Amino acid sequence: MPTGLSRIIAAVRAFCSDLFKRASCGAPPQLPSTARVRPCKPAGSRSESPSAEGLSQPVDPSRLNCRVRIGRQADGDSFRSVILIDLCGTIQAPSDGHEVNLHIGIRDVTDGESESLPVLNRPKQGPLNPASHFNFQSDMGRLCRQTTVLEDWTGVAQISPEWFVLARTGSRRMQYTVTVVSRQTGEPLARCECVGVYENTEPGYLDIEDNIQRAKTLAVGLAFSVGAANGKLLDPEVNVIYAWVKTNFGSADVSSGARLELERALQKTATFFRRGGTLNLPPICSEIVEIAPLIGRIEILDLCLRVAAAKGQVTTAELQILKNLSDWLQVDRGRLRTMVEKILPVEMHQGHDAEMILGITAGMSQEEARVQLNREYAKWSSRVISTDPSIRRQADQMLKLLGQARTQYVGVKTSC
């Protein structure tokens, strides 16, 4: 990868590395709706066996013990995996007939307990709340005796993977903390921990945040490429990129050294493009498509449009690269045209791109062109009475262009 973009990526990684370790970093991502569980078990063992790690834990009957298993739950005509929690051992209550609740917390300890990551509640809709840690609670009933001894493993909870979200994808070591709590006082009566393996097949919330930051980093390369499309990278274009980077990568949590490193990387990248450097854009866009949702790709395209608008006019070369980026980022041309209309009004265009300005494409028949021009005429004729002078001015220009286009594409002269 060219030196300029590599420096940006290195700087941004250093800038954000400490943020990625915390669930609270960045905007809460949207997530898929399901996860799957794979038990840690030897080949040929039954689907409801306890994990190999759970089997290795000694059982002390004088205290509470727990283990985790993987089970199956009917779901219509099929089955889905669930996490089963079993208890055995002793629970000491204040009295006979004491009512108790069960609380279960989960943490990801794949990288060790000191580097453990929270497991978050999966919202029914909307973004994740990084502060909402998963905690299963249920009514455990009434303990008949003050000292209750569970001599055999007893199932007490079923936890669906659809209720929580992990930080990372792949095979994860999960620590389950099980607490029996007095319903009357809220005080814990017994507590135990166990560890099981969870095979997470969906992107974790930190994976998604990594992808967001990676896509934003690659976006900087696209933005510089648009600015340099006509052979010159001007200060207004660079300033738009700098402001976007500071907004998207700036944080009060990072050191001044990291900020300085990022600033230097941007300066060196600008120099790279000013000296004629170029990037191979299709593979960069392909990577962005793989890791960024449509809304993220639209935001990247918006940045590129604002870079093109920075100097007050847009060249034919810049419009062409914007159309290419739209295709490579798999953003519909119609959506691009709507964005161009708002960010790059017709008065900025040095040339007249029929597709971007009028919505006329090379493959349209004469009748299709006529319908499109009529649609545009209806839209812009209603804007000539706008209270916004800039909109009125743009409407007047568009109506003139539409009149010329009718003669060119439909063969009909018009006074509009």
C-alpha positions as CSV (number, residue, x, y, z in Angstrom):
1,M,0.0,0.0,0.0
2,P,1.4,3.5,-0.8
3,T,3.4,5.2,1.9
4,G,1.0,8.1,2.4
5,L,-2.1,5.9,3.2
6,S,0.0,3.5,5.2
7,R,1.1,6.3,7.5
8,I,-2.5,7.4,8.0
9,I,-3.5,3.8,8.9
10,A,-0.6,3.4,11.3
11,A,-1.3,6.8,13.0
12,V,-5.0,6.1,13.3
13,R,-4.4,2.6,14.8
14,A,-2.1,4.1,17.4
15,F,-4.7,6.9,18.0
16,C,-7.5,4.5,18.6
17,S,-5.9,1.4,20.0
18,D,-6.7,2.3,23.6
19,L,-10.3,3.1,22.7
20,F,-10.9,-0.3,21.1
21,K,-10.3,-2.0,24.4
22,R,-13.3,-0.3,26.0
23,A,-16.9,-1.0,25.2
24,S,-17.8,2.7,25.4
25,C,-15.6,3.8,22.5
26,G,-17.2,5.4,19.5
27,A,-20.8,5.5,18.3
28,P,-22.8,2.4,19.4
29,P,-22.9,0.1,16.4
30,Q,-26.0,-1.7,14.9
31,L,-25.7,-5.5,15.2
32,P,-27.1,-8.6,13.6
33,S,-29.8,-10.5,15.6
34,T,-28.4,-13.9,16.3
35,A,-25.3,-15.8,17.6
36,R,-24.5,-19.5,17.8
37,V,-22.8,-21.5,20.5
38,R,-20.4,-24.4,20.1
39,P,-19.5,-26.5,23.2
40,C,-15.9,-27.2,24.0
41,K,-16.2,-31.0,23.8
42,P,-14.3,-34.0,22.4
43,A,-15.4,-35.4,19.1
44,G,-18.4,-37.7,19.3
45,S,-19.6,-36.5,22.7
46,R,-23.2,-35.6,23.3
47,S,-24.6,-32.2,22.5
48,E,-25.6,-31.6,26.1
49,S,-22.2,-32.5,27.6
50,P,-20.5,-30.0,30.0
51,S,-17.5,-28.3,28.5
52,A,-14.1,-30.0,28.9
53,E,-13.0,-27.1,31.0
54,G,-16.1,-27.5,33.3
55,L,-15.3,-31.2,33.7
56,S,-11.8,-30.4,35.0
57,Q,-13.1,-28.2,37.8
58,P,-13.1,-29.9,41.3
59,V,-16.5,-30.0,43.0
60,D,-16.7,-29.0,46.7
61,P,-20.0,-30.2,48.2
62,S,-19.6,-27.8,51.1
63,R,-20.0,-24.8,48.8
64,L,-21.9,-23.8,45.7
65,N,-20.5,-25.1,42.4
66,C,-21.6,-24.4,38.8
67,R,-21.0,-25.7,35.3
68,V,-22.0,-24.6,31.8
69,R,-23.4,-26.9,29.2
70,I,-24.7,-26.5,25.6
71,G,-28.2,-27.6,25.0
72,R,-30.9,-27.5,22.3
73,Q,-34.3,-25.8,22.5
74,A,-37.2,-26.4,20.2
75,D,-37.8,-23.5,17.8
76,G,-40.8,-24.3,15.6
77,D,-39.7,-27.1,13.3
78,S,-36.0,-26.7,14.2
79,F,-33.8,-26.3,17.2
80,R,-31.6,-23.6,18.5
81,S,-28.6,-23.7,20.9
82,V,-28.9,-22.5,24.5
83,I,-26.5,-22.1,27.3
84,L,-27.5,-24.3,30.3
85,I,-26.3,-23.5,33.8
86,D,-26.2,-26.3,36.4
87,L,-25.6,-26.0,40.2
88,C,-24.6,-28.4,42.9
89,G,-23.3,-28.1,46.5
90,T,-24.5,-26.1,49.5
91,I,-26.6,-22.9,49.8
92,Q,-26.9,-21.4,53.3
93,A,-30.0,-19.3,53.9
94,P,-31.1,-17.3,56.9
95,S,-34.0,-19.6,57.6
96,D,-36.1,-22.5,56.4
97,G,-38.5,-21.6,53.5
98,H,-36.3,-18.7,52.4
99,E,-37.2,-17.2,48.9
100,V,-34.3,-16.7,46.6
101,N,-33.5,-15.3,43.1
102,L,-30.8,-16.3,40.7
103,H,-28.4,-13.8,39.1
104,I,-25.9,-14.7,36.4
105,G,-23.3,-12.4,35.0
106,I,-21.0,-13.1,32.0
107,R,-17.6,-11.8,31.0
108,D,-15.3,-12.6,28.2
109,V,-11.9,-13.8,29.7
110,T,-10.3,-15.0,26.5
111,D,-7.3,-12.7,27.1
112,G,-7.2,-13.3,30.8
113,E,-9.3,-11.9,33.7
114,S,-7.3,-8.7,33.9
115,E,-8.2,-8.0,30.2
116,S,-11.8,-9.3,30.5
117,L,-14.4,-7.7,28.3
118,P,-18.1,-7.1,29.1
119,V,-20.9,-9.0,27.5
120,L,-23.6,-6.5,26.5
121,N,-27.4,-6.7,26.4
122,R,-28.7,-7.0,22.9
123,P,-31.3,-4.3,22.4
124,K,-34.6,-5.2,20.8
125,Q,-34.1,-2.3,18.5
126,G,-31.6,0.6,18.1
127,P,-27.9,0.8,18.9
128,L,-26.1,-1.0,21.7
129,N,-25.7,0.7,25.1
130,P,-22.0,0.1,26.1
131,A,-23.0,0.6,29.8
132,S,-25.8,-2.1,29.7
133,H,-23.9,-5.3,30.7
134,F,-25.7,-8.6,30.5
135,N,-27.1,-9.9,33.7
136,F,-29.5,-12.8,33.7
137,Q,-32.1,-12.9,36.6
138,S,-34.8,-15.4,37.5
139,D,-36.9,-16.6,40.4
140,M,-35.3,-19.6,41.9
141,G,-38.2,-20.3,44.3
142,R,-38.2,-21.3,47.9
143,L,-35.4,-23.2,49.8
144,C,-37.1,-25.7,52.0
145,R,-34.3,-25.8,54.6
146,Q,-31.9,-23.3,56.0
147,T,-29.0,-25.4,54.7
148,T,-29.9,-26.7,51.2
149,V,-27.5,-29.3,49.7
150,L,-27.8,-30.1,46.0
151,E,-26.2,-33.5,45.8
152,D,-26.5,-33.8,42.0
153,W,-26.0,-31.3,39.2
154,T,-29.3,-29.4,38.9
155,G,-30.3,-27.3,35.9
156,V,-31.3,-23.8,37.0
157,A,-31.1,-21.5,33.9
158,Q,-31.3,-21.5,30.1
159,I,-29.6,-18.5,28.5
160,S,-30.3,-17.7,24.8
161,P,-27.4,-16.3,22.8
162,E,-29.9,-14.0,21.2
163,W,-30.0,-12.0,24.5
164,F,-26.4,-10.8,24.5
165,V,-23.6,-9.5,22.3
166,L,-19.9,-10.3,22.7
167,A,-16.9,-8.0,22.0
168,R,-15.2,-10.3,19.5
169,T,-16.0,-13.0,17.0
170,G,-14.6,-16.5,17.1
171,S,-13.9,-18.9,19.9
172,R,-14.2,-17.1,23.3
173,R,-13.7,-18.2,26.9
174,M,-16.7,-17.0,28.9
175,Q,-16.7,-16.7,32.7
176,Y,-20.1,-17.2,34.3
177,T,-20.6,-15.8,37.8
178,V,-23.7,-17.3,39.5
179,T,-25.1,-15.8,42.6
180,V,-28.0,-17.0,44.7
181,V,-29.6,-13.9,46.2
182,S,-32.1,-13.5,49.1
183,R,-35.3,-12.1,47.7
184,Q,-36.2,-10.4,51.0
185,T,-32.9,-8.6,51.6
186,G,-31.1,-8.7,48.3
187,E,-28.0,-10.1,50.0
188,P,-26.0,-12.8,48.3
189,L,-26.3,-16.2,50.0
190,A,-23.9,-18.2,47.7
191,R,-21.7,-17.5,44.8
192,C,-19.6,-19.5,42.3
193,E,-17.9,-19.2,39.0
194,C,-17.2,-21.4,36.0
195,V,-15.7,-21.0,32.5
196,G,-17.0,-22.3,29.2
197,V,-16.1,-21.9,25.5
198,Y,-18.4,-20.0,23.3
199,E,-18.1,-20.0,19.5
200,N,-19.3,-16.6,18.4
201,T,-20.1,-16.5,14.6
202,E,-21.3,-12.9,14.4
203,P,-19.1,-9.8,14.5
204,G,-18.5,-8.6,18.0
205,Y,-19.1,-5.0,19.0
206,L,-15.4,-4.2,19.1
207,D,-15.0,-5.9,15.7
208,I,-17.6,-3.6,14.3
209,E,-15.9,-0.6,15.9
210,D,-12.6,-1.7,14.4
211,N,-14.3,-2.0,11.0
212,I,-15.8,1.5,11.4
213,Q,-12.5,3.0,12.2
214,R,-10.7,1.1,9.4
215,A,-13.3,2.2,6.9
216,K,-12.9,5.8,8.0
217,T,-9.2,5.5,7.7
218,L,-9.5,4.2,4.1
219,A,-12.0,7.1,3.4
220,V,-9.2,9.6,3.9
221,G,-7.3,8.0,1.0
222,L,-10.4,8.3,-1.2
223,A,-11.0,11.9,-0.2
224,F,-7.4,12.9,-1.0
225,S,-7.8,11.1,-4.4
226,V,-10.9,13.2,-5.2
227,G,-9.1,16.4,-4.2
228,A,-6.2,15.5,-6.5
229,A,-8.3,14.2,-9.4
230,N,-7.7,17.3,-11.6
231,G,-3.9,17.2,-10.9
232,K,-3.9,19.8,-8.1
233,L,-4.6,19.4,-4.4
234,L,-5.6,22.8,-3.0
235,D,-5.7,24.0,0.6
236,P,-9.5,24.3,0.8
237,E,-9.8,20.6,-0.1
238,V,-7.1,19.6,2.4
239,N,-8.8,21.7,5.1
240,V,-12.1,19.8,4.5
241,I,-10.2,16.5,5.0
242,Y,-8.4,17.7,8.1
243,A,-11.6,18.9,9.7
244,W,-13.3,15.5,9.0
245,V,-10.4,13.6,10.4
246,K,-10.3,15.6,13.6
247,T,-14.1,15.1,14.0
248,N,-14.0,11.4,13.3
249,F,-10.7,10.5,15.0
250,G,-10.4,13.3,17.6
251,S,-11.0,12.4,21.2
252,A,-10.2,13.9,24.6
253,D,-9.0,10.4,25.7
254,V,-5.9,10.3,23.6
255,S,-2.5,11.8,24.2
256,S,-1.1,14.9,22.6
257,G,1.6,12.7,21.1
258,A,-1.0,10.7,19.2
259,R,-2.7,13.8,18.0
260,L,0.7,15.1,16.7
261,E,1.4,11.8,15.0
262,L,-2.0,11.9,13.2
263,E,-1.3,15.6,12.1
264,R,2.0,14.7,10.7
265,A,0.6,11.7,8.9
266,L,-2.0,13.9,7.2
267,Q,0.6,16.4,6.2
268,K,2.8,13.7,4.7
269,T,-0.2,12.2,2.9
270,A,-1.1,15.6,1.4
271,T,2.5,16.0,0.2
272,F,2.3,12.5,-1.3
273,F,-0.7,13.5,-3.4
274,R,0.7,17.0,-4.3
275,R,3.7,15.3,-5.8
276,G,1.5,13.3,-8.1
277,G,1.0,10.2,-5.9
278,T,-2.1,8.1,-6.7
279,L,-3.9,5.1,-5.1
280,N,-5.4,2.0,-6.6
281,L,-9.0,2.9,-5.6
282,P,-11.0,-0.2,-6.6
283,P,-9.4,-2.6,-4.0
284,I,-9.7,0.1,-1.3
285,C,-13.4,0.5,-2.1
286,S,-13.8,-3.3,-2.1
287,E,-12.4,-3.5,1.4
288,I,-14.7,-0.7,2.5
289,V,-17.7,-2.6,1.0
290,E,-16.7,-5.7,3.0
291,I,-16.5,-4.0,6.4
292,A,-18.9,-1.0,6.2
293,P,-22.7,-0.9,6.0
294,L,-24.4,1.1,3.3
295,I,-24.9,4.1,5.6
296,G,-21.2,4.2,6.3
297,R,-20.4,4.1,2.6
298,I,-22.8,6.9,2.0
299,E,-21.0,9.0,4.7
300,I,-17.7,8.3,3.0
301,L,-19.1,9.4,-0.4
302,D,-20.5,12.5,1.3
303,L,-17.0,13.4,2.5
304,C,-15.7,13.0,-1.1
305,L,-18.4,15.3,-2.4
306,R,-17.6,18.0,0.1
307,V,-13.9,17.8,-0.8
308,A,-14.9,18.3,-4.5
309,A,-17.1,21.3,-3.4
310,A,-14.4,22.9,-1.3
311,K,-12.9,25.1,-4.0
312,G,-16.3,26.3,-5.3
313,Q,-16.3,24.4,-8.6
314,V,-16.2,20.8,-9.7
315,T,-14.4,19.6,-12.7
316,T,-15.4,16.9,-15.2
317,A,-12.5,14.7,-13.8
318,E,-13.8,15.1,-10.3
319,L,-17.3,14.2,-11.3
320,Q,-16.0,11.1,-13.1
321,I,-14.1,9.9,-10.1
322,L,-17.1,10.5,-7.9
323,K,-19.2,8.3,-10.2
324,N,-16.6,5.6,-10.1
325,L,-16.4,5.7,-6.3
326,S,-20.2,5.4,-6.2
327,D,-20.0,2.3,-8.3
328,W,-17.1,0.8,-6.4
329,L,-18.7,1.5,-3.0
330,Q,-22.0,0.0,-4.3
331,V,-23.9,3.2,-3.7
332,D,-26.8,3.6,-6.2
333,R,-26.2,6.3,-8.9
334,G,-29.6,7.8,-8.1
335,R,-28.6,8.3,-4.5
336,L,-25.3,9.9,-5.7
337,R,-27.2,12.3,-7.9
338,T,-29.4,13.3,-5.0
339,M,-26.3,14.0,-3.0
340,V,-24.6,15.9,-5.9
341,E,-27.7,18.1,-6.2
342,K,-27.4,19.2,-2.6
343,I,-23.6,19.5,-2.2
344,L,-22.6,20.3,-5.8
345,P,-25.3,22.6,-7.2
346,V,-25.3,23.1,-10.9
347,E,-23.6,26.5,-10.7
348,M,-20.4,24.7,-9.5
349,H,-20.1,22.5,-12.5
350,Q,-17.5,23.4,-15.1
351,G,-19.1,21.0,-17.6
352,H,-22.6,19.6,-17.9
353,D,-22.8,16.0,-17.0
354,A,-26.2,14.9,-18.2
355,E,-26.5,12.0,-15.8
356,M,-25.5,14.0,-12.6
357,I,-27.4,17.2,-13.5
358,L,-30.4,15.9,-15.4
359,G,-30.6,12.2,-14.6
360,I,-30.3,11.3,-18.3
361,T,-28.2,8.2,-18.9
362,A,-26.8,6.9,-22.2
363,G,-29.0,3.8,-22.2
364,M,-32.3,5.7,-22.0
365,S,-34.7,5.7,-24.9
366,Q,-36.2,8.9,-26.3
367,E,-39.4,8.3,-24.3
368,E,-37.5,7.5,-21.1
369,A,-35.5,10.7,-21.5
370,R,-38.7,12.7,-22.1
371,V,-40.3,11.3,-18.9
372,Q,-37.1,12.0,-16.9
373,L,-36.9,15.6,-18.2
374,N,-40.6,16.2,-17.4
375,R,-40.0,14.9,-13.9
376,E,-37.1,17.3,-13.4
377,Y,-39.0,20.2,-14.9
378,A,-41.9,19.6,-12.5
379,K,-39.4,19.5,-9.6
380,W,-37.4,22.7,-10.5
381,S,-40.4,24.8,-11.7
382,S,-41.9,24.5,-8.2
383,R,-38.6,25.9,-6.7
384,V,-38.4,29.1,-8.6
385,I,-40.6,30.7,-5.9
386,S,-38.5,29.5,-3.1
387,T,-37.7,32.0,-0.3
388,D,-34.0,30.8,-0.5
389,P,-32.2,32.9,-3.2
390,S,-29.7,30.1,-3.8
391,I,-32.4,27.6,-4.5
392,R,-34.2,30.1,-6.8
393,R,-30.9,30.7,-8.7
394,Q,-30.3,27.0,-9.0
395,A,-33.9,26.5,-10.2
396,D,-33.5,29.1,-13.0
397,Q,-30.3,27.5,-14.2
398,M,-31.8,24.0,-14.2
399,L,-34.8,25.2,-16.2
400,K,-32.6,26.6,-18.8
401,L,-30.6,23.4,-19.0
402,L,-33.8,21.4,-19.2
403,G,-35.0,23.5,-22.1
404,Q,-31.7,22.8,-24.0
405,A,-31.9,19.1,-23.1
406,R,-35.4,18.7,-24.5
407,T,-34.0,19.8,-27.9
408,Q,-31.0,17.5,-27.6
409,Y,-32.5,14.4,-26.2
410,V,-36.2,14.6,-27.3
411,G,-36.0,16.8,-30.3
412,V,-38.7,19.2,-29.0
413,K,-38.1,22.9,-28.7
414,T,-39.4,24.5,-25.6
415,S,-39.5,27.9,-24.1
416,C,-38.7,26.7,-20.5
